[in-house]
Amino acid sequence: MKFGPDDQVERDAPEAPYEQLAGILRARLARGDWKPRRPIPSESGLCAEYGLSRPTVRRAVADLVTAGLVFTVPQRGTYVAEHPEPASGESKPRS
């Protein structure tokens, strides 16, 4: 399922909450809500915004790290990657 940047996590959806959140965060990154090398909201901020537990938020963010969209600096936070990979189905810009 494709998620939009303004979607909310639905408890009765077929996708797990972490998958929904990862999709929403991907959409927000694609929309440009957070600029490269700038932090995304903290885990506790995302927990409060989406009403999710810290392990759920952590798993969603880990998916974004694995995809190369964000990187985590211990004791500092999670930041948008310099050149995030395009979402599946989109083409990469040519140099």
C-alpha positions as CSV (number, residue, x, y, z in Angstrom):
1,M,0.0,0.0,0.0
2,K,1.2,3.5,-0.8
3,F,1.1,6.0,2.1
4,G,0.8,9.8,1.9
5,P,2.7,12.4,3.9
6,D,-0.5,13.4,5.8
7,D,-1.7,9.9,6.6
8,Q,-2.1,8.6,10.1
9,V,-1.4,5.1,11.4
10,E,-4.5,3.0,11.5
11,R,-4.7,0.2,14.1
12,D,-7.0,-2.0,12.0
13,A,-5.0,-1.7,8.7
14,P,-3.5,-4.9,7.2
15,E,0.0,-3.4,7.4
16,A,1.8,-3.4,10.7
17,P,2.0,0.0,12.4
18,Y,5.8,0.2,11.8
19,E,5.3,-0.4,8.0
20,Q,2.6,2.3,7.9
21,L,4.8,4.8,9.8
22,A,7.8,4.0,7.5
23,G,5.6,4.7,4.5
24,I,4.4,7.9,5.9
25,L,7.9,9.1,6.8
26,R,9.1,8.1,3.3
27,A,6.3,10.3,1.8
28,R,7.2,13.2,4.1
29,L,10.9,12.9,3.0
30,A,9.9,12.8,-0.6
31,R,7.7,15.9,-0.1
32,G,10.7,17.7,1.4
33,D,9.4,18.1,4.9
34,W,13.0,17.7,6.2
35,K,16.1,18.9,4.3
36,P,19.2,16.8,3.7
37,R,21.6,16.7,6.7
38,R,18.9,18.1,9.0
39,P,17.3,16.0,11.7
40,I,13.9,14.3,11.5
41,P,11.8,14.5,14.7
42,S,13.1,12.5,17.6
43,E,11.8,9.0,18.5
44,S,9.8,10.5,21.4
45,G,8.4,13.2,19.1
46,L,7.3,10.6,16.5
47,C,5.8,8.5,19.3
48,A,3.7,11.5,20.5
49,E,2.7,12.6,16.9
50,Y,1.6,9.1,15.8
51,G,0.5,7.6,19.1
52,L,3.0,4.7,18.8
53,S,5.4,2.9,21.1
54,R,9.1,3.6,21.0
55,P,10.0,0.1,19.6
56,T,7.5,0.6,16.8
57,V,8.9,4.0,15.9
58,R,12.5,2.6,16.2
59,R,11.6,-0.2,13.7
60,A,10.1,2.2,11.2
61,V,13.2,4.5,11.4
62,A,15.5,1.4,11.1
63,D,13.7,0.6,7.8
64,L,14.5,4.1,6.5
65,V,18.2,3.7,7.6
66,T,18.4,0.4,5.8
67,A,17.0,2.1,2.7
68,G,19.6,4.8,2.9
69,L,17.1,7.6,3.3
70,V,18.3,8.7,6.8
71,F,21.3,8.0,9.0
72,T,21.6,7.9,12.8
73,V,24.3,9.6,14.9
74,P,24.4,8.1,18.4
75,Q,23.4,10.5,21.1
76,R,22.5,13.1,18.4
77,G,19.5,11.9,16.4
78,T,18.5,10.8,13.0
79,Y,19.2,12.9,9.9
80,V,18.1,13.0,6.3
81,A,20.7,11.5,4.0
82,E,22.4,13.9,1.6
83,H,21.0,12.2,-1.5
84,P,18.2,10.0,-0.5
85,E,17.4,7.1,-2.9
86,P,14.2,7.7,-4.8
87,A,11.1,5.8,-3.8
88,S,10.5,2.6,-5.7
89,G,9.0,3.2,-9.1
90,E,10.7,6.6,-9.5
91,S,13.8,7.1,-11.6
92,K,17.1,8.5,-10.4
93,P,18.1,11.8,-11.8
94,R,21.0,11.5,-14.3
95,S,24.1,13.6,-13.9
